[in-house]
């Protein structure tokens, strides 16, 4: 949509406030869980915020608009709807769609409810309505939406005689063949409450070379010549991970903000860089907590901390050591750091600089980290 708008088209973001209550059978072997009105309303609010980062809603004639199909569906008379629009699509036509055939013929399927079967007709009606009322001539979607979208093309042709168009893109897959999707496991989300800016950045930074090259072609707004040049440079020096860094930076800035990107890079360099050991106090607090999301985090009483005379008692709160003997062995091996500085058994509590007056980063070896929070 962003590409279309940049070339003068008017994007229409269609939110399925009505169809979300039915559930699309496309690409699923079992019936989807139907969403409550409360969940749908919350999703709509979140989607509006997300799309405002990608599309311009105030740029004149081709300003983007967001529409909710519940607005024109809620007052439909079911008898009139099936009489006026249901007759335009035959059962044979609807049954020929791949999403329907797969569900009905699959051995692992429980069949298809009439509710799901009508989804195709409702989505087709959306396209007809948008063409009639907003001059919409192209509907876009993932390749699993081809059947639903072409049903809209057919319905519009039969009802108004106007030729509209369907455009689908292959579903984005990873190197192992699994797809991105909001209901799939282990995916990255645009919502910062589901995937923090730090984890979002790291996701792209840690993609394989094969995936990174594919994603650069799909997601980057670099021109073709720049993309080709970057791929050539990456293949010449893959250890530099140029494409991964470009993806992580460009997408984090686009989805979140330039400030989030700068905070993530700054904090990562300070905490994980071999050279950086200072400036911990300059780390953005939210970013620090994002980095340690999913890692051991322990809250300890500030008064208990202040009473501790032995550094070992504090370090045992980090969950990085199985016992005091394990801790002492690690100290003897010089593999323990506090706030990026190596310590030994002689270290004193008074010598520890607390980050933001409440955080202590404990590290064992090169890759094990824990965060202590003083309260």
N, C-alpha and C positions, 0 to 999 in steps of 0.2 A: 504493500500500500504506500509506503514511503517513497519507493521508486516511482510509482504511478503519479503520486502527487507532485513530485519534483519535475515531472514532464507535463504538468498542466491539468491532470485529471482530478476529479473531486472524489475523495475516498468516503465511503459510507461504512462505518463500523457497525455491524449488525450483532446485537447481543440477544441471545436466545432466552429471554425471560419466559416465553411461553413454551418453546420447544424443549427447554431444559426440564420442564415438568413431565415431558413424555419420554425422552431418552432416545438417542440415536443408536440404532443397531449396527451401524457401519463399523466393520473391523472388530466386532466383539462376538464371542461365542456364547455369552450369557447376557441376560437382560441387565441393563445398567440400573444402579440404584437411583430412584427418582429423587430429585432435590426438593427440599421444602422451599416455600416462598421466602423465608428468612435467609436461607443460604443463597438463594438466587439473587436477592436484593443486595446482599453483601458482595457477591461476585461481581455484580454489575458496577457497584461503586468502585471496587478495586480495579476493574478493567478500564474504567474511564480514566483513572489516575495514571495507569500504565500507558495507555494509548496517547495521552497528552505529551509523553516524552518523545514519541516517534512522529506524530502527525501535527500539522499546524491547523488549529481550529479557528484562526483569525487571520486569514491571508487573502481575503477578497472572494472572488467567484469560485475558486476551487478550494475553499476552506473545508476541512473534513467535518463530518457530522457523525454523531453516535445515535443510533436508533435501537429501540427495544421492541421486538416483535410482539411482546405482550400487549402493547398499546393498540394494535389493530387486530389482535386475536381475541382479546378478552370479551368483546361484545358480539362475536360471531354467533349466529344462530346455526346450530348443528345441522338442522334439516336443510336450511338454505345453502349452507356450505357444501354439503355432500351433493345437493342437487345442482348447484351452479359450477362447482369445481371438481367434485369427485367424478362426475361423468366425463370430464375431459381426459382423464387417465384411466385406461383399462386395467383390469387386474392382471391380464397377461403382460402388459407393458411393465407394470410395477414388479411383477414376479421375475421378470427377466433381469432385474438389477443384481449385480454380483453380491451386494451386501445381503440381499434377501435370499438368494440361492444358497449362499454359503451357510447361513444360519439354519435354513430348513434341511439341508442335506448333511450337515455335520453330525457325526456320531456323538460328539461331546456336547451337542446343543440340546437345550430343552424345548426347542422350537421357537416360534416368534409370536408374541402376543399381538392382538389387534391394535393395541395402543402403539406398539413399536412400528407396526406395519403402516399406520397412518402418518408416522413421522415424515415419510417421504412426501406425502401430499401437502403437509403443512409447510415444509421447507420450500416446496415448489410454489406454494401460494405466496410465500415471502418474496420470492424473486418477481413474481407477477405484480405484487403490490408495489414493490420498490421501483419497478419499471414504469408503472402507471402513475405513481405519485411523485417520484424523485428522478425520473428519467435514467434509472440505472440500467446499463446495457451489458455489463460484465459482472459475473459473480465468480469470486476466487475462493479456493479452499485447498485442503490437502487431497491427495489422490484418492483417499478413501471416501471422499465426498462427491466423486464423479457422478454416481448414480443419482444422488439427491439433486445435484445442481442441474444435470441434464433434464431431469423431470421438470424443473422450473423453466428451462428453455422450451420444452414441449408444451407446458401449460400456457405460457405466455404466447406462443405461436398460435395455439388453438383458440385462446380467448380474445386476443387482440390483433393477431396477424402480424405482430412485430417480431423481427429476428433479433434475439439477444444471444449472448455468448457465455460459454463456460471455460474457465481457466483453472487447471489444477496443477499442483506441484507435487513431486514425489515426497512421501513422508521422509523426514530426516532420520537417518539411521547411523548407528555407531559402527565401528569396525567389526564388532562381534555380531552384527546383524540386528540387534535390538533397536527399537525406535525411541525417539523422544516422545513424550506424551505426559499429560498431567496426571494420568492414572497409572503410569509405569513407575517402577522403583528406581531410585538412584538418579533422578533427573534434577536438572538445574531449573530454578524458578525465577521469574522476573520480580516477584514480590520479595522485598528485602526481609520480610518477617519469616519467609520460608527458606530463602537462600541469602545469607548476608553478603554485602559487597565483597568482603574478603573471600568467602567461599566461592562466590561467583567468579572472581578474578582467578583464584587458584584452579577452578574447574577447567577453564580454557588453557591456563598455563600448563596443566598436566595432561592435556590431550596427546594422543599418539601422533606421530608425524603424518600417518595416513589420514587420520581424522582431521588434523589441523589444516592440511592442504584443502580438503573438501570443504570444511567450514569457512575457510578464508574466502573461497569463491562464492559461497552462499550468503554469508553474513556481512562481509566487509563492504564499505562504501568507497573503497579505493577504486580507481579506474582500472581497466583491463591491463594496460601496460604495466602499471605499478604492481598489480597482483602477480603477473608473469615474472617480473623482475625479482620480486620478493621470494617466489618459489625457487627460482634459480639460485639465489643467494643462500636460501635455506638448505637446499640440496647439496650445495658446495661445502657448507659448514653446519651440519645438522645439530652438532653439540651446542651451538649458540641459541638454538630454539627461537629463531627470529620470528617465525610465523606464530608460534604459541604466544610470544610476548606481544605481538601486534594484535592478535585476536583478543587477548586478555585486556589489553589497554583500551582498544577501540570499543569493545562491547561493554566494558564496565563503565566507561564514560558515557556511552549512549544510553544504557539501561538505568544507571544510577546517576552519577554526576562526576564532573572533573575533580571536585573536592574529595569525593569518595575514592576515586582512583588514586589521587595523590596521597591520601591518608593510608591506603592499603599498601602502596609501594614503599612509602616512608617507613611504616611500621614493620613491614616484612624485612626490609634491608637492615633495620636496627636489630631486630630480634634474631634473624637467621643468618645474617652476613657474618663471615669470619672476621672481617675487619672492624665492623661497627660494635663498639662496646659502650659508647657514651650516648648522650641525648635521649635516654629512655624516658626521661620526664617530659619530652616533647611529643610523645605518642598520643594520638587522639584516643580518649578513653573508650569510646564505642568500638573503635577499630581493634583495640587491644582485646576487648571481650569477644569480638568476632573471631579473632585468631585462635582463642582458646576454647571456642565453642566446640564441644565434642572431646576435648582433652580434659585430663584431671584438673578439677577446680575445687579448692577446699576453702571454706570460710572459717576463720579462727578469731577468737576474741582478741581485741587490741590489748586489753588488760592482761590477758594470759601471755600474749607475745612480749609485752613489756616486762613481765615478771620473769620470763625465761632468761636464764643465764647461760644455758648451754645451747649452742647452735644446732646440736643434734636433735633436740626436742622439737625445734621449729621445722627442721627438714623432714622429720618423720610424718608431718602432716601432708606432705606432698604426694603420697601414694606411689612414689617412685622407688621406694625401698621396702623390702620384705621384713626387715628386722634391723635392730641397731647394729648388729654385726655386719649385715649387708651394707648399711650406710657407711660404717667405719671402713669397710673394705673399699668402697667406692671413693671415699675421701683419700684414702692411702694411695689409690691408683690415679689420683688427680683428675677424676672424671666428673666432678660435681661443680656446677657453677650457680651462682646466685646473682640475678640481674646481669647476666652475661659475663661475670667475672669469676675466675676460678677461686675456690676456697679450699682450705684444709681444716683439719680437726681443731686447729688453734684459733680459728676465726671467731670473732665476737659479734654479738647481736648489734652492738653499738656501731659496728663498722658497715652495717647494711644500709644502703640508701633506699628508702621505700618510694616506689613510683606512685605519684599522685597521692601520696600520704596513705595509701591503702593496698598497693599491689606489690607482690614479690614473685619474680619469675625464677623457678627452680629448674635446672637442666641437669640431666644425667647422660653422659656420653654425647653423641652428636644429634640424636633424633628424639630423645625422650624429654618432654616438657610437662611442667605442671605450674598452675597459677595459684598462689595463696592470696586470699582477700582478707584484709584486717577490718573487723567491724567493731 
